[in-house]
Amino acid sequence: MKINRTWPWGRATAAVLLGCSALLACRVGGEYTSPELDLPAQFAGQAATATGTAGASGAAPIEVVAELAWWRSFQDEVLDQLAETALAANQDLRAATSRIARARALRDAVRGGQRPSVDAQAHAGRAQVSSNGRDQTAFPSASAAQDRFALGLDATWELDLVGKHSRDLDAAGAEVEVAREEKRQAALRVLGEVARLYIELRGLEHQQRSLQANLELQTRTVELTRARTQAGLGSELDLARAQALLESTKARVPRLWSEHAAIENALAVVCGKLPGGMAPWLQTPRDIPQPPTGIAAGLPSEVLRRRPDVRASERRLARAFAVEASAIAELYPRLILGVGAGLESQELSTLVESGSKTWSLGADLLAPVLHGGKLRAQVRARAAERDEALALYKQQVLVALQEVEDALTACARMGEQRETLLLAQAAQRRAHELASDLYAKGLADYFSVLDAQRGLLEADTQLASGETDWCLAHVTLYKALGGGWAVH
């Protein structure tokens, strides 16, 4: 604003503005820095993962970073398509996008409130002053009335003497960043849910195929037992037991199909589609997708920088710090400048003449004196909120580290379990072949065959569950490492 030195108080105004300008760089309350954390040098479970994976495969683990598009490491094009569809159409992600837009709009509103505001006004009126309240010189008659017409502009600007406005903007900016991180966390959840449901679906199909293979074996056993019974080489009891096992195995089929349909519906909802809308995509059965041989978790500090929930918690702490500093700034004086210019006349016909010009310029200094302890109580409340945010941030860090350690251990142990189940299934299949061969030759009773068939069915079921759990453990690890959110 240019100061007209012909005004009698122009020099004083200039001095006030220069002094205020020197104070504009001052921000009470200190400056925010991210808290220092006492982190381990590496994850304890990383060695267990490497040992477990290497022992399971017989080779050293392949290090794979927590890729942004981590689901692609499973090398399954259907899973890739489901993930991309969910990222584009999931309703939770669309809601998160709207929350980001809202936070940005509120930040822009805070920024706009820190700039000079200008209002235009127009007035037209007629007033009469009472006989007891009028100026006898200006209004000699009690019935005298005056018209008033005015046009003008008023501008006000509150100087940010102690940084309150900048603190408010810091808080609003941190809120935008929180919304961004929350969307990334939502994307991570959605991707993890898509992968989990898809793997469980393929696991059910594995169980269905194993069940169908066992049904075929048991059907042949029933036919063989019936033939032996008719030939006098077997008993009705053996036939009844064979038929009972067959029907018991058949009874498992409806449950698997019911679970299959429920998972398809859940996948549809996660992908933003109506329940039942995923069937065309999943008509062709596929094997359970195989994760990479090993995953390098990286350093704990890297994981914390990558995880959106930790990043969001840190931004909430930054916001709480800014809000506390803004409350501290309320204890200091405020300086508001005002400028007005316009036209004013008692006659509408003379409103735009040079003699109707009017202007005003002033400054208001407001300082809190007595507020009953309200302002200091607000500072204490904001300080408590900041302490709460700090504790929640540190707790989120601990939870993140725990989730990574748990996931690393699960990957290692599920890998060991899977290898054991593979050996168990192979041994049980060999036992079934031997028992069936001996029974067909009359060298073993039916109990051996019945026991072998039950064992084979159980081994196949456990292997399908073990394969699924092993794959899901890798999904959990990828989620714990915080990858995947930066794709969209």
C-alpha positions in Angstrom: 0.0 0.0 0.0 1.4 3.4 -1.0 1.5 6.0 1.8 0.5 9.6 0.8 2.9 11.7 2.8 0.6 14.8 2.5 -1.7 13.1 5.1 -1.0 14.5 8.5 -0.6 11.1 10.1 1.1 9.5 7.0 4.6 9.3 8.7 3.2 7.6 11.8 1.3 5.1 9.7 4.4 4.3 7.7 6.4 3.8 10.9 3.7 1.4 12.2 3.7 -0.6 9.0 7.5 -0.8 8.9 7.5 -2.1 12.5 4.8 -4.6 11.7 6.7 -5.8 8.7 9.7 -6.5 10.9 7.5 -8.7 13.1 6.0 -10.7 10.3 8.8 -13.1 10.3 8.2 -13.9 13.9 6.3 -17.1 14.7 5.6 -17.9 18.4 5.5 -21.5 19.5 8.7 -22.8 17.9 9.1 -24.8 14.7 8.0 -28.4 14.1 10.5 -31.2 13.6 9.6 -34.8 13.1 10.2 -36.8 16.4 13.3 -38.9 16.6 12.7 -42.6 17.0 14.7 -45.4 18.5 14.6 -48.0 15.7 16.3 -51.4 15.3 19.0 -51.7 12.7 17.1 -54.5 10.9 14.1 -56.7 11.4 14.7 -59.8 13.5 12.4 -61.8 11.3 14.3 -61.0 8.1 16.9 -63.7 8.8 14.1 -66.2 9.7 12.4 -65.5 6.3 15.6 -66.0 4.4 16.4 -69.2 6.3 12.9 -70.6 6.0 12.5 -69.7 2.3 15.9 -71.1 1.4 15.3 -74.2 3.4 12.0 -74.7 1.7 13.2 -74.2 -1.9 16.7 -75.5 -1.5 18.2 -72.3 -2.9 19.1 -68.9 -1.6 16.1 -66.5 -1.5 15.6 -64.0 -4.3 15.5 -60.5 -2.9 12.4 -58.6 -4.1 11.8 -55.1 -2.9 8.3 -54.1 -1.8 7.3 -52.9 -5.2 4.7 -50.3 -5.7 2.7 -52.7 -7.9 3.5 -55.7 -5.6 0.6 -57.8 -6.8 2.3 -58.2 -10.1 5.0 -60.3 -8.4 2.5 -63.1 -8.3 2.5 -63.2 -12.1 -1.2 -63.7 -12.4 -2.9 -61.6 -15.1 -6.4 -62.0 -13.6 -5.1 -60.7 -10.2 -3.5 -57.8 -12.1 -6.8 -57.0 -13.8 -8.8 -57.2 -10.5 -6.3 -54.9 -8.8 -6.5 -52.3 -11.5 -10.3 -52.4 -11.6 -10.5 -52.0 -7.8 -8.1 -49.0 -7.8 -10.3 -47.4 -10.5 -13.8 -48.2 -9.2 -13.7 -49.0 -5.5 -16.1 -46.7 -3.7 -14.0 -46.3 -0.5 -11.2 -44.9 -2.7 -13.6 -42.5 -4.4 -14.8 -41.4 -1.0 -11.1 -40.9 0.0 -10.6 -38.8 -3.1 -13.5 -36.6 -2.1 -12.0 -36.1 1.4 -8.8 -34.9 -0.2 -10.8 -32.4 -2.3 -12.5 -31.2 0.8 -9.3 -30.8 2.7 -7.8 -28.8 -0.2 -10.8 -26.5 -0.3 -10.6 -25.8 3.4 -6.8 -25.1 3.0 -7.6 -22.7 0.2 -10.2 -21.0 2.4 -7.7 -20.6 5.2 -5.2 -19.1 2.7 -7.8 -16.8 1.3 -8.7 -15.6 4.8 -5.1 -14.4 5.3 -5.2 -12.0 2.3 -6.7 -8.5 2.2 -10.5 -8.6 1.9 -12.4 -6.1 -0.2 -16.2 -5.5 0.0 -18.3 -3.3 -2.2 -21.3 -1.5 -0.8 -24.2 0.6 -2.1 -26.7 2.5 0.1 -29.8 4.5 -0.5 -31.9 5.7 2.4 -33.9 8.5 4.0 -33.8 9.3 7.7 -35.4 11.8 10.1 -33.7 12.8 13.4 -35.8 13.3 16.5 -36.2 16.8 17.9 -34.3 15.8 21.1 -31.5 14.1 19.3 -30.9 16.4 16.3 -28.2 19.0 15.9 -30.0 22.3 16.0 -27.6 23.8 13.5 -27.8 21.0 11.0 -31.5 20.2 11.5 -33.3 23.4 12.6 -36.7 21.8 12.0 -38.0 18.8 13.9 -39.5 17.4 10.8 -36.3 17.8 8.7 -35.3 14.5 7.0 -32.3 13.7 4.8 -31.7 11.5 1.9 -28.4 9.6 1.7 -26.9 7.8 -1.3 -23.5 6.1 -1.2 -21.2 3.8 -3.2 -17.9 2.5 -2.0 -15.2 -0.1 -1.4 -13.9 -1.2 2.0 -10.7 -3.2 2.4 -9.3 -4.8 5.6 -6.2 -6.8 6.3 -5.0 -8.4 9.5 -1.2 -8.5 9.7 0.3 -11.8 10.8 2.4 -10.3 13.6 3.2 -13.5 15.4 2.6 -16.2 12.8 -1.0 -17.2 13.7 -2.2 -17.1 10.1 0.8 -19.1 8.9 0.2 -21.7 11.7 -3.4 -22.0 10.6 -2.2 -22.6 7.0 0.3 -25.2 8.3 -2.5 -27.0 10.1 -4.7 -26.9 7.0 -1.8 -28.1 4.8 -1.1 -31.0 7.2 -4.8 -32.0 7.0 -4.5 -32.2 3.2 -1.5 -34.5 3.6 -3.3 -36.6 6.1 -6.2 -37.0 3.6 -3.7 -38.1 0.9 -2.0 -40.6 3.2 -5.4 -42.0 4.2 -6.3 -42.5 0.6 -3.0 -44.4 0.1 -3.8 -46.5 3.2 -7.2 -47.2 1.8 -5.6 -48.2 -1.5 -3.3 -50.5 0.4 -6.3 -52.1 2.2 -8.2 -52.5 -1.1 -5.3 -54.1 -2.9 -4.7 -56.4 0.1 -8.4 -57.4 0.1 -8.4 -58.1 -3.6 -5.4 -60.3 -3.3 -6.7 -62.1 -0.2 -10.1 -62.8 -1.8 -8.6 -63.9 -5.1 -6.1 -66.2 -3.4 -8.8 -67.7 -1.2 -10.9 -68.2 -4.3 -8.1 -70.1 -6.1 -7.5 -72.0 -2.9 -11.1 -73.2 -2.9 -10.8 -74.2 -6.5 -7.7 -76.3 -5.4 -9.8 -77.9 -2.8 -12.6 -78.6 -5.3 -10.2 -80.2 -7.7 -8.7 -82.4 -4.9 -12.2 -83.3 -3.8 -13.2 -84.2 -7.3 -10.1 -86.4 -7.7 -10.9 -88.1 -4.4 -14.5 -88.6 -5.4 -13.3 -90.4 -8.5 -11.0 -92.7 -6.5 -13.7 -93.4 -4.0 -16.2 -94.1 -6.7 -13.8 -96.7 -8.2 -13.3 -98.2 -4.8 -17.1 -98.5 -4.3 -17.4 -100.3 -7.7 -14.5 -102.6 -6.9 -15.9 -103.4 -3.5 -19.3 -104.1 -5.0 -17.8 -106.4 -7.5 -15.8 -108.2 -4.8 -18.9 -108.5 -2.7 -20.9 -109.9 -5.6 -18.1 -112.4 -6.2 -18.1 -113.5 -2.6 -14.7 -112.0 -1.9 -16.0 -109.0 0.2 -18.6 -108.2 2.7 -21.7 -106.0 2.7 -20.1 -104.1 5.6 -17.1 -103.1 3.4 -19.5 -101.9 0.6 -21.6 -99.9 3.1 -18.4 -98.3 4.5 -17.2 -97.5 1.0 -20.5 -95.9 0.1 -20.6 -94.0 3.4 -17.2 -92.4 2.7 -18.2 -91.5 -0.9 -21.4 -89.8 0.3 -19.6 -88.0 3.1 -17.1 -86.7 0.6 -19.9 -85.6 -1.8 -21.4 -83.6 1.1 -18.4 -81.3 1.2 -19.1 -80.1 -2.4 -22.0 -77.7 -1.7 -20.1 -75.9 1.1 -17.2 -75.2 -1.1 -19.4 -73.9 -3.9 -21.2 -71.7 -1.3 -17.9 -70.3 -0.1 -16.8 -69.8 -3.7 -19.9 -67.7 -4.5 -19.5 -65.6 -1.4 -15.9 -64.8 -2.3 -16.9 -63.9 -5.8 -19.6 -61.5 -4.5 -17.0 -59.9 -2.1 -14.6 -59.5 -4.9 -17.3 -57.8 -7.0 -18.0 -55.3 -4.2 -14.4 -54.5 -3.6 -14.0 -53.9 -7.4 -17.0 -51.5 -7.4 -19.4 -53.9 -9.1 -22.7 -55.4 -8.2 -22.6 -58.8 -6.4 -22.5 -61.6 -8.9 -20.8 -59.4 -11.5 -17.5 -61.2 -11.4 -18.4 -64.6 -12.7 -17.3 -64.0 -16.4 -13.8 -63.0 -15.1 -13.4 -66.1 -13.0 -15.0 -68.8 -15.1 -11.7 -70.5 -15.9 -10.1 -72.2 -12.8 -6.5 -71.4 -12.2 -3.9 -72.5 -9.7 -3.1 -70.6 -6.6 -0.7 -67.8 -7.6 2.8 -68.3 -6.4 4.6 -65.5 -4.6 8.3 -64.7 -5.2 10.8 -66.9 -3.5 11.8 -64.2 -1.0 11.1 -60.6 -0.1 13.6 -58.2 1.3 11.9 -56.1 4.0 14.6 -53.4 3.9 15.4 -51.2 6.9 12.8 -50.4 9.5 13.3 -46.7 8.8 12.5 -47.3 5.1 9.4 -49.2 6.0 8.2 -46.4 8.2 8.7 -43.9 5.4 6.8 -46.1 3.1 3.8 -47.0 5.2 0.9 -44.5 4.7 -0.6 -45.1 8.1 2.6 -44.0 9.8 3.0 -41.1 7.5 -0.6 -40.0 8.2 0.0 -40.2 11.9 3.1 -38.1 11.7 1.1 -35.5 9.7 -1.5 -35.5 12.4 1.2 -34.7 14.9 2.4 -31.8 12.7 -1.1 -30.5 12.5 -1.5 -30.7 16.3 1.7 -28.8 16.7 0.5 -26.0 14.3 -2.8 -25.8 16.1 -1.1 -25.4 19.5 1.2 -22.7 18.1 -1.9 -20.9 16.7 -3.5 -21.0 20.1 -0.3 -19.5 21.6 -0.5 -16.7 19.1 -4.0 -15.8 20.4 -2.2 -14.4 23.5 -0.5 -11.7 21.5 -1.9 -8.4 20.0 -3.5 -8.3 16.6 -3.2 -5.4 14.1 -5.9 -4.8 11.5 -5.6 -2.2 8.7 -8.6 -0.7 7.0 -9.0 1.4 3.9 -12.2 2.8 2.5 -13.0 4.9 -0.6 -16.3 5.8 -2.2 -19.0 8.4 -3.1 -21.6 9.9 -0.8 -24.3 12.5 -1.5 -27.7 13.6 -0.3 -28.8 13.8 -4.0 -28.7 10.9 -6.4 -28.0 13.3 -9.2 -24.8 14.6 -7.6 -23.5 11.2 -6.4 -20.9 10.8 -9.1 -19.5 14.4 -8.9 -16.0 15.1 -7.5 -17.4 16.7 -4.4 -19.0 13.4 -3.4 -15.7 11.6 -2.9 -14.9 10.1 0.5 -12.1 8.0 1.9 -10.9 6.5 5.2 -7.7 4.9 6.5 -7.1 3.4 9.9 -5.6 0.7 12.0 -6.9 -1.2 15.0 -4.6 -2.8 17.5 -6.4 -5.4 19.6 -4.7 -7.0 22.6 -6.2 -9.6 24.9 -6.4 -8.2 28.5 -8.9 -10.2 30.5 -10.6 -13.3 29.2 -11.1 -15.3 32.4 -8.2 -17.7 31.6 -10.0 -18.8 28.4 -7.0 -18.3 26.1 -4.5 -20.0 28.3 -6.9 -22.9 28.9 -7.1 -23.3 25.1 -3.3 -23.4 24.9 -3.3 -26.2 27.5 -6.0 -28.1 25.6 -4.0 -27.9 22.4 -0.8 -28.9 24.1 -2.7 -32.0 25.4 -3.9 -32.8 21.9 -0.3 -32.5 20.6 0.9 -34.9 23.3 -1.9 -37.3 22.4 -0.9 -37.1 18.7 2.7 -37.8 19.6 1.8 -40.9 21.7 -0.5 -42.1 18.9 2.3 -41.6 16.4 4.8 -43.6 18.4 2.2 -46.3 19.0 1.6 -46.5 15.2 5.3 -47.0 14.7 5.4 -49.8 17.2 2.3 -51.5 15.5 4.0 -51.1 12.1 7.2 -52.8 13.2 5.2 -55.5 14.9 3.2 -56.2 11.8 6.3 -56.5 9.7 8.0 -58.9 12.2 4.8 -61.0 12.4 4.5 -61.1 8.6 8.2 -62.1 8.1 7.8 -64.9 10.7 4.6 -66.1 9.1 6.1 -66.2 5.6 9.0 -68.3 6.9 6.8 -70.7 9.0 4.1 -71.0 6.4 6.8 -71.9 3.8 8.1 -74.7 6.1 4.5 -75.9 6.7 3.9 -76.0 2.9 6.9 -78.1 2.3 5.9 -80.5 5.0 2.4 -80.8 3.6 3.8 -81.5 0.1 5.8 -84.4 1.6 2.8 -85.6 3.6 0.5 -85.6 0.5 3.1 -87.5 -1.5 3.4 -90.1 1.2 -0.3 -90.4 1.7 -0.9 -90.8 -2.1 1.7 -93.6 -2.1 0.0 -95.3 0.9 -3.3 -95.1 -0.9 -1.9 -96.7 -4.1 -0.3 -99.5 -2.1 -3.4 -100.2 0.0 -5.7 -100.2 -3.1 -3.3 -102.6 -4.9 -3.1 -105.0 -2.0 -6.9 -104.9 -1.5 -7.5 -105.6 -5.2 -5.2 -108.6 -4.9 -6.9 -109.8 -1.7 -3.8 -109.3 0.4 -5.3 -106.5 2.6 -8.7 -105.9 4.2 -10.9 -102.9 3.3 -9.9 -101.0 6.5 -6.5 -100.3 5.0 -8.1 -98.8 1.9 -10.7 -96.8 3.9 -8.0 -95.4 6.1 -5.8 -94.5 3.1 -8.6 -92.8 1.3 -9.5 -90.7 4.3 -5.9 -89.8 4.9 -5.5 -88.8 1.2 -8.5 -86.6 1.3 -7.3 -85.0 4.5 -3.8 -84.5 3.0 -5.1 -82.9 -0.1 -7.3 -80.5 1.9 -4.5 -79.6 4.2 -2.2 -79.0 1.3 -4.7 -76.7 -0.4 -5.1 -74.7 2.9 -1.4 -74.6 3.4 -0.7 -73.3 -0.1 -3.4 -70.7 0.5 -2.0 -69.7 3.9 1.6 -69.4 2.5 0.4 -67.2 -0.3 -1.7 -65.0 2.0 1.3 -64.6 4.3 3.1 -62.9 1.5 0.2 -60.6 0.9 0.2 -59.7 4.6 3.9 -59.0 4.4 3.5 -56.7 1.3 0.8 -54.8 3.2 3.0 -54.5 6.3 5.8 -53.2 4.2 3.5 -50.5 2.9 3.9 -51.0 -0.9 1.3 -50.5 -3.6 -0.3 -47.2 -2.7 1.5 -44.9 -5.2 0.1 -46.6 -8.3 -2.9 -44.2 -8.5 
